[in-house]
Amino acid sequence: MRRYIRSTHVLFSKVVFFQFGKR
């Protein structure tokens, strides 16, 4: 379960970073 959370965190971080770059 912990590994799954970590993967989600990475994905979320990537999405946030992409949004910031697009802005």
TIVO-2410 file (N, C-alpha, C; in nm, 3 decimals):
# residues 23
REC num residu      c1      c2      c3 atome chaine
REC   1      M   0.085  -0.120   0.000     N      A
REC   1      M   0.000   0.000   0.000    CA      A
REC   1      M   0.088   0.126   0.000     C      A
REC   2      R   0.193   0.121   0.078     N      A
REC   2      R   0.280   0.241   0.086    CA      A
REC   2      R   0.339   0.270  -0.053     C      A
REC   3      R   0.376   0.166  -0.123     N      A
REC   3      R   0.438   0.189  -0.255    CA      A
REC   3      R   0.334   0.255  -0.347     C      A
REC   4      Y   0.211   0.212  -0.336     N      A
REC   4      Y   0.106   0.270  -0.423    CA      A
REC   4      Y   0.092   0.420  -0.395     C      A
REC   5      I   0.094   0.454  -0.266     N      A
REC   5      I   0.080   0.597  -0.228    CA      A
REC   5      I   0.197   0.676  -0.287     C      A
REC   6      R   0.315   0.616  -0.279     N      A
REC   6      R   0.433   0.688  -0.330    CA      A
REC   6      R   0.417   0.712  -0.481     C      A
REC   7      S   0.370   0.612  -0.551     N      A
REC   7      S   0.352   0.627  -0.697    CA      A
REC   7      S   0.251   0.739  -0.726     C      A
REC   8      T   0.145   0.740  -0.647     N      A
REC   8      T   0.042   0.844  -0.668    CA      A
REC   8      T   0.102   0.981  -0.641     C      A
REC   9      H   0.183   0.990  -0.537     N      A
REC   9      H   0.244   1.119  -0.502    CA      A
REC   9      H   0.330   1.168  -0.619     C      A
REC  10      V   0.406   1.078  -0.677     N      A
REC  10      V   0.493   1.116  -0.790    CA      A
REC  10      V   0.407   1.166  -0.906     C      A
REC  11      L   0.300   1.093  -0.934     N      A
REC  11      L   0.214   1.133  -1.046    CA      A
REC  11      L   0.154   1.270  -1.018     C      A
REC  12      F   0.105   1.289  -0.897     N      A
REC  12      F   0.044   1.417  -0.861    CA      A
REC  12      F   0.146   1.531  -0.876     C      A
REC  13      S   0.267   1.504  -0.829     N      A
REC  13      S   0.372   1.608  -0.837    CA      A
REC  13      S   0.398   1.644  -0.984     C      A
REC  14      K   0.400   1.541  -1.068     N      A
REC  14      K   0.426   1.566  -1.211    CA      A
REC  14      K   0.314   1.652  -1.270     C      A
REC  15      V   0.192   1.620  -1.234     N      A
REC  15      V   0.077   1.697  -1.286    CA      A
REC  15      V   0.085   1.842  -1.240     C      A
REC  16      V   0.116   1.862  -1.113     N      A
REC  16      V   0.125   1.999  -1.059    CA      A
REC  16      V   0.236   2.075  -1.132     C      A
REC  17      F   0.349   2.009  -1.149     N      A
REC  17      F   0.462   2.074  -1.217    CA      A
REC  17      F   0.423   2.112  -1.360     C      A
REC  18      F   0.353   2.020  -1.427     N      A
REC  18      F   0.311   2.046  -1.566    CA      A
REC  18      F   0.217   2.167  -1.570     C      A
REC  19      Q   0.125   2.172  -1.475     N      A
REC  19      Q   0.029   2.284  -1.471    CA      A
REC  19      Q   0.104   2.415  -1.452     C      A
REC  20      F   0.201   2.415  -1.363     N      A
REC  20      F   0.277   2.538  -1.337    CA      A
REC  20      F   0.353   2.580  -1.463     C      A
REC  21      G   0.411   2.482  -1.531     N      A
REC  21      G   0.487   2.514  -1.652    CA      A
REC  21      G   0.394   2.570  -1.760     C      A
REC  22      K   0.276   2.512  -1.770     N      A
REC  22      K   0.181   2.560  -1.872    CA      A
REC  22      K   0.138   2.703  -1.839     C      A
REC  23      R   0.119   2.730  -1.708     N      A
REC  23      R   0.078   2.864  -1.666    CA      A
REC  23      R   0.191   2.959  -1.699     C      A
***
